[in-house]
Amino acid sequence: MTRLILKWTLNSVALFAVMRLLPGIQIDRFQDLLLATLVIGLLNAFLRPVIILLTLPVTMMTLGLFTLVINGLMFYLAAHLVSGFHLSSFGIAFQAALLFSLISFVLNMLFGTKK
């Protein structure tokens, strides 16, 4: 349970960093940041594997690069589900998902939550 809360906190920090680095992202309140992080995590845990399975031929043809588009789609969907989380375009969602993944990976490696 403690590791789950630590991962959620680190991912929230990563989302905050992405919001500060990219101009097309706006999060209204701190609660919206936490909720957006939770929604992104849930979408990545439950919906992303289904979409990857359904788009497997395209993913294979692009040598896995289509997975980046799916990550952007999860970010864009999270912005539509959380009312205080705004993205200006799908391009920003794509960039944000890529940057979020990188920052989250580094933070989770630094704090040892990857097991």
C-alpha atoms as an extended CHARMM CRD file, in Angstrom:
* protein
*
       115  EXT
         1         1  MET       CA              0.0000000000        0.0000000000        0.0000000000  PROA      1               0.0000000000
         2         2  THR       CA              2.8450000000        2.3760000000        0.8290000000  PROA      2               0.0000000000
         3         3  ARG       CA              4.5300000000        1.6660000000       -2.5190000000  PROA      3               0.0000000000
         4         4  LEU       CA              1.2520000000        2.3650000000       -4.3450000000  PROA      4               0.0000000000
         5         5  ILE       CA              0.9020000000        5.7500000000       -2.6340000000  PROA      5               0.0000000000
         6         6  LEU       CA              4.5580000000        6.5260000000       -3.3840000000  PROA      6               0.0000000000
         7         7  LYS       CA              4.0650000000        5.6920000000       -7.0750000000  PROA      7               0.0000000000
         8         8  TRP       CA              0.9190000000        7.8400000000       -7.1960000000  PROA      8               0.0000000000
         9         9  THR       CA              2.8080000000       10.7230000000       -5.5710000000  PROA      9               0.0000000000
        10        10  LEU       CA              5.7450000000       10.3810000000       -7.9580000000  PROA      10              0.0000000000
        11        11  ASN       CA              3.4220000000       10.2430000000      -10.9600000000  PROA      11              0.0000000000
        12        12  SER       CA              1.6410000000       13.3480000000       -9.6600000000  PROA      12              0.0000000000
        13        13  VAL       CA              5.0020000000       15.1170000000       -9.4600000000  PROA      13              0.0000000000
        14        14  ALA       CA              5.7330000000       13.9660000000      -13.0260000000  PROA      14              0.0000000000
        15        15  LEU       CA              2.3700000000       15.3050000000      -14.2450000000  PROA      15              0.0000000000
        16        16  PHE       CA              3.0040000000       18.6090000000      -12.4770000000  PROA      16              0.0000000000
        17        17  ALA       CA              6.4200000000       18.8320000000      -14.1640000000  PROA      17              0.0000000000
        18        18  VAL       CA              4.8610000000       18.1300000000      -17.5610000000  PROA      18              0.0000000000
        19        19  MET       CA              2.2520000000       20.8180000000      -16.9180000000  PROA      19              0.0000000000
        20        20  ARG       CA              5.0110000000       23.3260000000      -16.1410000000  PROA      20              0.0000000000
        21        21  LEU       CA              7.1260000000       22.3420000000      -19.1760000000  PROA      21              0.0000000000
        22        22  LEU       CA              4.4600000000       22.2190000000      -21.9030000000  PROA      22              0.0000000000
        23        23  PRO       CA              2.3890000000       25.3270000000      -22.6130000000  PROA      23              0.0000000000
        24        24  GLY       CA             -0.7930000000       23.5570000000      -23.7910000000  PROA      24              0.0000000000
        25        25  ILE       CA             -1.6350000000       21.8450000000      -20.4920000000  PROA      25              0.0000000000
        26        26  GLN       CA             -3.6540000000       23.3820000000      -17.7080000000  PROA      26              0.0000000000
        27        27  ILE       CA             -4.6950000000       21.8570000000      -14.3950000000  PROA      27              0.0000000000
        28        28  ASP       CA             -7.0840000000       23.9970000000      -12.3830000000  PROA      28              0.0000000000
        29        29  ARG       CA             -6.5870000000       22.7260000000       -8.8180000000  PROA      29              0.0000000000
        30        30  PHE       CA             -4.3700000000       20.3930000000       -6.8360000000  PROA      30              0.0000000000
        31        31  GLN       CA             -7.2610000000       17.9220000000       -6.4930000000  PROA      31              0.0000000000
        32        32  ASP       CA             -7.5710000000       17.8400000000      -10.2830000000  PROA      32              0.0000000000
        33        33  LEU       CA             -3.8630000000       16.9960000000      -10.5380000000  PROA      33              0.0000000000
        34        34  LEU       CA             -4.2940000000       14.0430000000       -8.1800000000  PROA      34              0.0000000000
        35        35  LEU       CA             -7.4670000000       12.8980000000       -9.9360000000  PROA      35              0.0000000000
        36        36  ALA       CA             -5.8660000000       13.2120000000      -13.3830000000  PROA      36              0.0000000000
        37        37  THR       CA             -2.9170000000       11.1200000000      -12.2100000000  PROA      37              0.0000000000
        38        38  LEU       CA             -5.2960000000        8.4770000000      -10.8780000000  PROA      38              0.0000000000
        39        39  VAL       CA             -7.3500000000        8.4330000000      -14.0970000000  PROA      39              0.0000000000
        40        40  ILE       CA             -4.2200000000        8.1710000000      -16.2710000000  PROA      40              0.0000000000
        41        41  GLY       CA             -3.0190000000        5.2700000000      -14.1410000000  PROA      41              0.0000000000
        42        42  LEU       CA             -6.3540000000        3.4680000000      -14.3380000000  PROA      42              0.0000000000
        43        43  LEU       CA             -6.6400000000        4.0060000000      -18.0940000000  PROA      43              0.0000000000
        44        44  ASN       CA             -3.1080000000        2.6950000000      -18.5780000000  PROA      44              0.0000000000
        45        45  ALA       CA             -3.8250000000       -0.3180000000      -16.3810000000  PROA      45              0.0000000000
        46        46  PHE       CA             -7.1900000000       -1.3540000000      -17.8300000000  PROA      46              0.0000000000
        47        47  LEU       CA             -7.9490000000        0.2590000000      -21.2040000000  PROA      47              0.0000000000
        48        48  ARG       CA             -4.4560000000        0.5390000000      -22.7400000000  PROA      48              0.0000000000
        49        49  PRO       CA             -3.8220000000       -3.2570000000      -22.9180000000  PROA      49              0.0000000000
        50        50  VAL       CA             -7.1460000000       -3.7760000000      -24.7020000000  PROA      50              0.0000000000
        51        51  ILE       CA             -6.3970000000       -1.0450000000      -27.2330000000  PROA      51              0.0000000000
        52        52  ILE       CA             -2.8830000000       -2.3900000000      -27.7950000000  PROA      52              0.0000000000
        53        53  LEU       CA             -4.3300000000       -5.8340000000      -28.4350000000  PROA      53              0.0000000000
        54        54  LEU       CA             -6.9340000000       -4.4640000000      -30.8750000000  PROA      54              0.0000000000
        55        55  THR       CA             -4.3340000000       -2.4400000000      -32.7630000000  PROA      55              0.0000000000
        56        56  LEU       CA             -1.6610000000       -5.1390000000      -32.7390000000  PROA      56              0.0000000000
        57        57  PRO       CA             -1.3410000000       -5.3430000000      -36.5550000000  PROA      57              0.0000000000
        58        58  VAL       CA             -0.7490000000       -1.5850000000      -36.8190000000  PROA      58              0.0000000000
        59        59  THR       CA              1.6410000000       -1.6800000000      -33.8820000000  PROA      59              0.0000000000
        60        60  MET       CA              3.6090000000       -4.4710000000      -35.5130000000  PROA      60              0.0000000000
        61        61  MET       CA              3.7230000000       -2.6840000000      -38.8770000000  PROA      61              0.0000000000
        62        62  THR       CA              5.1180000000        0.4420000000      -37.2120000000  PROA      62              0.0000000000
        63        63  LEU       CA              7.5660000000       -1.6120000000      -35.1280000000  PROA      63              0.0000000000
        64        64  GLY       CA              5.8840000000       -0.5320000000      -31.8940000000  PROA      64              0.0000000000
        65        65  LEU       CA              5.8210000000        3.2040000000      -32.5960000000  PROA      65              0.0000000000
        66        66  PHE       CA              2.0090000000        3.2110000000      -32.6860000000  PROA      66              0.0000000000
        67        67  THR       CA              2.1770000000        2.5780000000      -28.9340000000  PROA      67              0.0000000000
        68        68  LEU       CA              3.2460000000        6.2190000000      -28.5730000000  PROA      68              0.0000000000
        69        69  VAL       CA              0.0000000000        7.2710000000      -30.2470000000  PROA      69              0.0000000000
        70        70  ILE       CA             -1.9420000000        5.0310000000      -27.8530000000  PROA      70              0.0000000000
        71        71  ASN       CA             -0.1780000000        6.6870000000      -24.8960000000  PROA      71              0.0000000000
        72        72  GLY       CA             -1.1820000000       10.0900000000      -26.2600000000  PROA      72              0.0000000000
        73        73  LEU       CA             -4.7450000000        8.8320000000      -26.6590000000  PROA      73              0.0000000000
        74        74  MET       CA             -4.8370000000        7.7500000000      -22.9960000000  PROA      74              0.0000000000
        75        75  PHE       CA             -3.6520000000       11.2110000000      -21.9610000000  PROA      75              0.0000000000
        76        76  TYR       CA             -6.2360000000       12.8820000000      -24.2190000000  PROA      76              0.0000000000
        77        77  LEU       CA             -9.0120000000       10.6510000000      -22.8530000000  PROA      77              0.0000000000
        78        78  ALA       CA             -7.9810000000       11.4420000000      -19.2700000000  PROA      78              0.0000000000
        79        79  ALA       CA             -8.2780000000       15.1550000000      -20.0680000000  PROA      79              0.0000000000
        80        80  HSD       CA            -11.8470000000       14.5840000000      -21.2640000000  PROA      80              0.0000000000
        81        81  LEU       CA            -12.7560000000       12.5730000000      -18.1730000000  PROA      81              0.0000000000
        82        82  VAL       CA            -11.3090000000       14.9900000000      -15.5790000000  PROA      82              0.0000000000
        83        83  SER       CA            -13.0120000000       18.3740000000      -15.7540000000  PROA      83              0.0000000000
        84        84  GLY       CA            -10.0970000000       20.3610000000      -14.2910000000  PROA      84              0.0000000000
        85        85  PHE       CA             -7.4760000000       18.8670000000      -16.6260000000  PROA      85              0.0000000000
        86        86  HSD       CA             -7.2350000000       20.6190000000      -20.0030000000  PROA      86              0.0000000000
        87        87  LEU       CA             -5.1740000000       19.8950000000      -23.1110000000  PROA      87              0.0000000000
        88        88  SER       CA             -5.1430000000       22.2220000000      -26.1060000000  PROA      88              0.0000000000
        89        89  SER       CA             -4.7300000000       19.4920000000      -28.7700000000  PROA      89              0.0000000000
        90        90  PHE       CA             -3.8900000000       15.8680000000      -29.4250000000  PROA      90              0.0000000000
        91        91  GLY       CA             -0.3640000000       16.9320000000      -30.3530000000  PROA      91              0.0000000000
        92        92  ILE       CA              0.0980000000       18.3340000000      -26.8610000000  PROA      92              0.0000000000
        93        93  ALA       CA             -1.3590000000       15.1080000000      -25.4280000000  PROA      93              0.0000000000
        94        94  PHE       CA              1.1600000000       13.1030000000      -27.4530000000  PROA      94              0.0000000000
        95        95  GLN       CA              4.0820000000       15.2390000000      -26.2520000000  PROA      95              0.0000000000
        96        96  ALA       CA              2.7780000000       15.2180000000      -22.6800000000  PROA      96              0.0000000000
        97        97  ALA       CA              2.4260000000       11.4380000000      -22.6400000000  PROA      97              0.0000000000
        98        98  LEU       CA              5.9750000000       11.0180000000      -23.9040000000  PROA      98              0.0000000000
        99        99  LEU       CA              7.4030000000       13.4950000000      -21.4030000000  PROA      99              0.0000000000
       100       100  PHE       CA              5.2660000000       12.0750000000      -18.5660000000  PROA      100             0.0000000000
       101       101  SER       CA              6.5610000000        8.5720000000      -19.2910000000  PROA      101             0.0000000000
       102       102  LEU       CA             10.1750000000        9.7200000000      -19.2350000000  PROA      102             0.0000000000
       103       103  ILE       CA              9.8850000000       11.7750000000      -16.0480000000  PROA      103             0.0000000000
       104       104  SER       CA              7.8310000000        9.1000000000      -14.2970000000  PROA      104             0.0000000000
       105       105  PHE       CA             10.3540000000        6.4320000000      -15.2730000000  PROA      105             0.0000000000
       106       106  VAL       CA             13.2770000000        8.4450000000      -13.9000000000  PROA      106             0.0000000000
       107       107  LEU       CA             11.4640000000        9.2740000000      -10.6490000000  PROA      107             0.0000000000
       108       108  ASN       CA             10.3810000000        5.6740000000      -10.0960000000  PROA      108             0.0000000000
       109       109  MET       CA             13.9320000000        4.4630000000      -10.7400000000  PROA      109             0.0000000000
       110       110  LEU       CA             15.3930000000        7.0320000000       -8.3260000000  PROA      110             0.0000000000
       111       111  PHE       CA             12.9680000000        6.1180000000       -5.5470000000  PROA      111             0.0000000000
       112       112  GLY       CA             13.1050000000        2.3700000000       -6.1890000000  PROA      112             0.0000000000
       113       113  THR       CA              9.4220000000        1.7320000000       -6.8470000000  PROA      113             0.0000000000
       114       114  LYS       CA             10.0480000000       -0.4770000000       -9.9060000000  PROA      114             0.0000000000
       115       115  LYS       CA              9.8110000000       -4.1240000000       -8.8480000000  PROA      115             0.0000000000
